[in-house]
């Protein structure tokens, strides 16, 4: 699921060289475009859909585009990070909304 | 863990609404609770004594005081026999029994929920110890004008060391060059001489002239200042002030002191010398001149800094209509001081002089503000002209004459002596006749146009912040306002700046006359001394970065309103204990919730939400979790109770240092565990005590609202309101509205 950065919301993590999405991406795919000051995914095809970038973005500026095989247009997966939980909102292609909250095992 | 809960009935008042007895019974059954007591007058000597006895005999490790607002009776509850960070105040009076006096059943239920939550918070509290950090009892005063000199004297005379640094070779600033100063029209040499003698006789003052600041490092209590001193080229111990060097110098390279100057030794500006001239060296009878003298670099350590970098006069050249630089005998008010002092023009032969006020001032294109002193300066100069020869004709052209307080007397005197005040600003100044200046002006009071010819025009130009002030922005990181004056909290703390241990005095802060400058210097000196005295005990509630979680995104460094963060040896952000003002904006902004304040951690807030009984009002009532800033919002909510204003018990408030201290992960946890609404209440925009905490909180909440929208939840579930200290009605109305809206929205679907 390639990440899509919403340009209006992204602040380049205050313009520093390594925004949070770049630091956390395990495939070293997210990076900062020096011209626009916004983050982007360097190679959409290589993304393994871990959604770490989506979870960590402090502005909530990253959306995951769910590919045709899994959900098609309109399908969405949105994480919301709590201190020791993640709430996933899942929207399928019919627009049905489901939410799941999981406890994480990190220290609060 | 041994915990004691004390419920006060406030002489029975709280008990009328809240069923304290049932709560005592219930709380006794909670795990970890050693004692639960009810008392009618907990803050009395008897009440405190009882708590202290219990702490000692039962070995209580945490104490909950369920009574009035934590802003009341702070002194009484300050020493209960255990570390004050292990005592939790639960506000069951202002924010429960009084706020919900019309709903006793639900008020009781809310109190139970409050006790439960703050009990959990107390379990995670740490016994923080105040830090001991003595300050160096020395101050640096930057700028040797009248403000800097007086600040130095005031600090030195109370027994503390002062370094006074001045970039010119002499102290005295702009005032030393004046002819007279108002209101008593004395020559400045009189006052300055007294000030200089105090400096000379006080060994605590170290004066560094011809010196500028290179860099400043360190933090409050312990600054390290690197100073560059330019060479004077004249030995201060040898010079006898014979004046021979001044006579022979062909290039005007020698700056010669006046009788009252300090240090009273000339200085040579080598930049103006010719190569191989050496005429001064040859003529000096005591061999005091060394043209090869090198500059010096020194460093000093001080505890606090006073900015007294003063002002510069506004240059009226851009206002071409006034002919400054183009016409002869059009001068500024500062130049007129020099002319009258040095008697360059004799006003004993009668002349016609016109003063034009507000040149470049109160003007959007140049200085948008009023420079406070120019009206008085022109009146002072007009009185001088009339004194030298009553036949001197003096006109003052003005928009408004501003002579506040008793300066009004001088305005009346100027009028009585024959100064003509005309309300109207002249148009283009021309030279139609040799050595005269001609212009027309529309007299708005008389309603007619006048054509005037004068011998001289004095442009009353204003006060502009000096380049020295602007340079300090880079060097110390001080904050300047939009007019480049030092930013201070003008109403309540005018001598403070947005940086701890840095104070300001004189015109670098705002245009002011000599007596106000001296007053402000005294105020800055007092603040400096208070700082030295209070520095020994520092509150331990400063933020700590959990380096296991931190990803070095540097958001905390960026957002800190006081620039207190920098990198430590391991490369992680660390907050300087002395620069930090404990606002918590870093805690609120950290995307990984890796920062916690000493007295309020992310973990505490998280566990508080874990035990929050989301059904305390039953299944049908929506719940609002509120974060109230301690400066305005929390006090306003307390005030609501005092004024008899009630609001629904659906609202549950938690105090935070600043609206900006609320972290998005906590809000996310609140929503994702079924709380229906989250409110952040902060100070109105330009009133936030931590500069932009409120603004940041609003921006962050907007992001969270957007996320809720994507999640197909209602974005209005989270909201920010500005509550000023005197807005309790606004708060109560907002809550009423909020509860109604939440009822329409329905319960939070994430509610289990």
Interface residues (C-beta under 8 A of the other chain):
Chain A: X9 X13 X14 X16 X18 X19 X20 X23 X24 X56 X57 X58 X59 X60 X63 X76 X78 X80 X81 X82 X83 X84 X85 X87 X89 X91 X97 X99 X101 X107 X108
Chain B: X551 X552 X553 X554 X555 X558 X589 X591 X592 X593 X602 X603 X605 X606 X607 X664 X665 X666 X668 X669 X671 X672 X673 X703 X704 X706 X707 X710 X711 X712 X713 X749 X750
